[in-house]
Amino acid sequence: MKEVKKEVEAKELEIEGIRKQMEVVKDDKSEIKDQADKITKQIEAHDEEITRHFNMKRETSDEYYKNKYDFEVQRDEINHI
Protein backbone atom coordinates (compact mmCIF):
# COMPACT_ATOMS: atom_id res chain seq x y z
CA MET A 1 0.00 0.00 0.00
CA LYS A 2 2.86 2.37 0.79
CA GLU A 3 4.37 1.64 -2.60
CA VAL A 4 1.12 2.52 -4.32
CA LYS A 5 0.91 5.81 -2.39
CA LYS A 6 4.50 6.62 -3.34
CA GLU A 7 3.73 5.86 -6.98
CA VAL A 8 0.58 7.97 -6.88
CA GLU A 9 2.48 10.86 -5.27
CA ALA A 10 5.23 10.55 -7.89
CA LYS A 11 2.65 10.61 -10.69
CA GLU A 12 0.87 13.58 -9.10
CA LEU A 13 4.16 15.47 -8.90
CA GLU A 14 4.83 14.60 -12.52
CA ILE A 15 1.33 15.79 -13.49
CA GLU A 16 1.83 19.02 -11.54
CA GLY A 17 5.13 19.61 -13.34
CA ILE A 18 3.41 19.09 -16.68
CA ARG A 19 0.62 21.50 -15.67
CA LYS A 20 3.19 24.17 -14.83
CA GLN A 21 4.89 23.61 -18.18
CA MET A 22 1.53 23.92 -19.91
CA GLU A 23 0.85 27.22 -18.11
CA VAL A 24 4.23 28.56 -19.22
CA VAL A 25 3.51 27.52 -22.80
CA LYS A 26 0.04 29.07 -22.60
CA ASP A 27 1.53 32.35 -21.30
CA ASP A 28 4.10 32.31 -24.10
CA LYS A 29 1.35 31.75 -26.65
CA SER A 30 -0.58 34.66 -25.17
CA GLU A 31 2.46 36.94 -25.43
CA ILE A 32 3.11 35.82 -28.99
CA LYS A 33 -0.54 36.41 -29.88
CA ASP A 34 -0.37 39.92 -28.42
CA GLN A 35 2.76 40.66 -30.46
CA ALA A 36 1.13 39.25 -33.58
CA ASP A 37 -1.94 41.44 -32.98
CA LYS A 38 0.28 44.53 -32.74
CA ILE A 39 2.01 43.62 -35.99
CA THR A 40 -1.35 42.96 -37.65
CA LYS A 41 -2.55 46.42 -36.61
CA GLN A 42 0.63 47.96 -38.04
CA ILE A 43 0.17 46.07 -41.30
CA GLU A 44 -3.45 47.22 -41.53
CA ALA A 45 -2.41 50.84 -40.89
CA HIS A 46 0.25 50.63 -43.61
CA ASP A 47 -2.22 48.99 -45.97
CA GLU A 48 -4.69 51.84 -45.42
CA GLU A 49 -1.92 54.38 -46.04
CA ILE A 50 -0.85 52.63 -49.25
CA THR A 51 -4.46 52.48 -50.42
CA ARG A 52 -4.87 56.18 -49.70
CA HIS A 53 -1.71 56.99 -51.69
CA PHE A 54 -2.83 54.87 -54.64
CA ASN A 55 -6.19 56.64 -54.60
CA MET A 56 -4.40 60.00 -54.61
CA LYS A 57 -2.23 58.80 -57.49
CA ARG A 58 -5.28 57.66 -59.42
CA GLU A 59 -7.08 60.96 -58.85
CA THR A 60 -4.00 62.90 -59.93
CA SER A 61 -3.62 60.74 -63.01
CA ASP A 62 -7.31 61.16 -63.89
CA GLU A 63 -7.01 64.92 -63.48
CA TYR A 64 -3.86 65.01 -65.62
CA TYR A 65 -5.43 63.08 -68.50
CA LYS A 66 -8.63 65.13 -68.30
CA ASN A 67 -6.61 68.36 -68.49
CA LYS A 68 -4.50 66.94 -71.29
CA TYR A 69 -7.65 66.03 -73.24
CA ASP A 70 -9.14 69.49 -72.64
CA PHE A 71 -5.92 71.09 -73.82
CA GLU A 72 -5.86 69.00 -76.99
CA VAL A 73 -9.50 69.88 -77.71
CA GLN A 74 -8.74 73.58 -77.26
CA ARG A 75 -5.64 73.29 -79.43
CA ASP A 76 -7.62 71.59 -82.19
CA GLU A 77 -10.28 74.31 -82.01
CA ILE A 78 -7.62 77.00 -82.28
CA ASN A 79 -5.98 75.24 -85.22
CA HIS A 80 -9.32 75.13 -87.03
CA ILE A 81 -9.80 78.85 -86.73
N, C-alpha and C positions, 0 to 999 in steps of 0.2 A: 504494500500500500504506500509506503514511503517513497518507493521508487516511482510509482505512478504520479504521486504529488510532485516529485522533483522533475519528472518529465513534463508534466502539465505546466509547472512554473517556468521551465526552460522554454517551452513553446509559447507561453504567454509573453515572456520577455522578448522572444524572437518576433512575435506578432506586434508588440509595442514598438520595437525598433523599426519594423517595416512601416507601421503607421506614421512614425515620425519622419521617415524618409519620404513617404507619400505626401505629407504636409509640406515638406521642403520643396518637393517637385511641384506641388500645387501652387505654392507661393511664387516659385520661379516662373511658372506658366502665367500667373497673374501679372507679374512684372513685365514679362515679355509681351503679353497682350496689351498692356498699357502703353508700352513703347511702340508697338505696332499701330495702335490707335492714333498716337501722336503723329507718326510718320504718314498714316493714311490721311489725316487732316491736312498735313503739309502738302501732300500730293494733290489733294482736292483743291486746296487754295491755289497752287501753281497751275493746275488744270484750268481753273476759272480765269486766272490771269492770262494764260495763253489764249483761251477762247476769246476773251475780251480784246486782246491784241489782234487776233485774226479778224474779228469783226470790224475793228477800226481799220485794218488794212483793206478789207473788202469794201468798206464804205468809201475810203479814200480812193481806191481803184475805180469804183463805180463813178465817183464824182469826177475823177480825171477823164475817164472815157466819155462821160456825158459832156464835159466841157470841150474835149477834143472834137466830138461830133458837132457840137454847136459851132465851134470855130470853123470847122470845115464847111458847114452849111453856109455860114456867113461869108466865107471866102468865095464859095461857089456863086453866091448871089452877087457879090461885088464883081467877080470876073464876068458875069453875064451882063453887067451894066455897061 
